[in-house]
C-alpha cells in the first residue's frame, strides 16, 4: 500500500471515530434533555394539582360564608335596630342587643330605672314577635372598679343580679322564662371605656 493510500485510510478511520463520539455525545445530551423535560412536566402537574386544591378550598369557604349569611340575615336585626339607645351586634349563630348599664341601673344598684322600662319593653316585643322559640341569654357586665359601698360581694355578683333583674322584667312582658337564663361576667370582659363596660347584653341564640 502506497503512502497516500495509508494516509487516506488513517483519515477515514479518524473521521469514523470522531463521528461515533459525536453520536454518543448527542445521544447523551438528548437523554439528558428528555429527563429534564420529564422533571419539568412533573413539577407542572404538581403545581396544577395544588392550584386545583386551592380553588376547591376557596369555593368551599365561599359556600360556608354564604351559609352563615343566610343563617343570620340582616333583616332579622332591623326591629332591634329601631329601638333607641341600644346597639345591635350580629354574629354567626346569635344576635346581641347591648343596653348601657347606666341606662338601666343606678350606681351599685340592681333595681331597674323607670326610664329604662320602655327600652326593655320594646326589646321584649321584638323577641316575642320575631324569636318566640329561641333561647335568650341575658349577660351582665360591670366596669373594672372594685365594689366598695354596696351589699354585693364583688362585681361578678352585681353583674349577675343585674342580668337576673332584666330576665325577670322580660318575663313579665311575655318572654318565656323557661327559654331565658342569666349570666354574670363582672369586670372580666371590659370594653374601651368604663361607661361602655357597664352594660347588659340580651343575646338571641339563633342556632344551638
N, C-alpha and C positions, 0 to 999 in steps of 0.2 A: 504494500500500500504506500503510495507516494505521500510526500509531506503535506500537500494540500488536502488530500482526502482525509488524512488524520486530523488536520485542523478543523475540517468541516464536521467530522464525526464528533469531535470534542465539543464543538459549539452547539450541535444539536442535543447532545447529552445534557449540557449545562442548561439549555433552554427548557428541556423537558423537566429537569429538576426544579428550576425556578417556577415553571408553570404549576407543577404539583404543589409546591409550597404555598403559592398564591391561592390555589384552590382550597387547600386545607385552612388557610387563614380566613378566606371568605366564608367557608362553612362555619368556622368557629364564631366569626362575627355575626353571621346570620342566626346561629343558635342563641347567641347572647341577646341579640335584639328581640328574638321571639320570646325568650324568657322574660325580658324586661317588659315587653308588651303584655304578657300574661299577668305579671305582677300589677301593672298599672290598671288592667281591666278588673282585677280582683278588688283593688282599692276603690275603683269607681263603683263597683257593685256594692261594696260595704257602705260607702257614703250615701248611695241611693237608698239603701235599706234604712240607714239612720234618718234620712230625710223623711221617708215614708212614715217611720215610727213617730217622729216629732210632729208631723202633720196630723196623725191619728190622735196623739195626745192632746194637741191643741183643739181638735174638733170635739173631743170628749169634754175638755174643760169648758168650752163654749156651751156645750149642751147642759152641763151642770149649772153654769151661771144662769142660763135661760130658765132652768127648772126652779132655781132659787128665787128668781124674779117673779115667776108665776106663782110661787107659794106665798109671796108677800107683796101683792100688787099695791101700788101707791094709792089706789082708790080706797083701800081699807083704812088708811090713816087720815083721810080727808075730814071725817067727822071730828076726830080728836083735834086736828089742826085748827078747827074753827073755835075751839074753846080758848077764851082769853086767859093769858097768864100761865099757860102750860107749854112744855116743849115735848114734841113727839120724836122718838128715835126708832126708826125701823131697822131691823137686822134679821138675818135668816132665822126663821122659827119663832120670832117674837116681836111685839110692838110695846115699847115702853113709853108711858106717859109720865113725864117728870114735872112734879109740882114743887115749887120752892118751899122749904120748911118755914121760912119767915111768913109766908102767906097763910100757912096752916096753923102754926102754933106760936105762942109767946115763948120767950126765952126760958128754957128749962121746964116747960110745961108740956102736958100731953093732951090737954083739952083742946078740941078744935075751935078755932076762932069762928065767930058767927059769920064774918065776911068771907070765910073760906067755904062755907057750906054750898053756895051756889056752884062754885067750881067743881066740887066733888059730885054734886047732883048731876051736872052735865056729863061728867065722866061716866057715872053710873048709867045714865040714859043711853049713852053710846054703847057701853058694854052689853046692856040688856037687849038692845036692838040688833047690834052687829055681831056680838060674840056670846050668845046665850049659853053655849055649851062648852066654852073654853075655860081652862084653868087660869085663875088670876093669882099672881104673886105680888103682894104689896111689900116693898122694900123700904126700910127706914135707914137714913144716914144722918150723921152729925158732922160738925167740923172737928178739928183736932184739939180744941181747947178742953182740958180736963174738967170733969164735974167738980164744982166747989160748993155752991149753995143750991142744993137740990136734994130731994129724998131718994133720987136714983143712985144706985151704986156706981155706975160708970156710963159712958156714952153708949156702950153696947145695949145696956138695959133701956136707956132712954130711947134709942132708935127703935128697938123692938116694940116698946109701949106705944110709940107714935104710929108705927105701922099697924098695930092692933087697933088703934083708935080709928084709923081710916077704914080698915076691914069692917069694923062694927057699923060705921056710918053707911058704907056701900051696901051692907046687908039690909039696912032699913030702907034703902032705895031700890030694892028689887034684885040686887045681885046675889045669887045663891051662895050662902055662906059655906056650903059643902064644897064649892068649887074654888074657894079662896083660902089662902094661908098667908101669914105674916112672917117676914124675915127681917132681922136687925143686923146691920153691918157696922154700926158705930162710926168711928172715925177712920176705918181701915180702907175706904175707897174714896179718898178726897178728890175734889175737882180743883181747878186752878185758883179759886178764891174760897174763903171761908163761907161767904154767903151762898155760893153755888153748891158747896159741900153739904150744907144743911138742906135736905130735900127728902121727899118721899117719891118713889117711883112705882107706878101701878103698871105691872107687866102682864100683857095678854100673851099667853103661850099659844102659838099657832100650831105647833107640832110637837109631839112627845114621843 
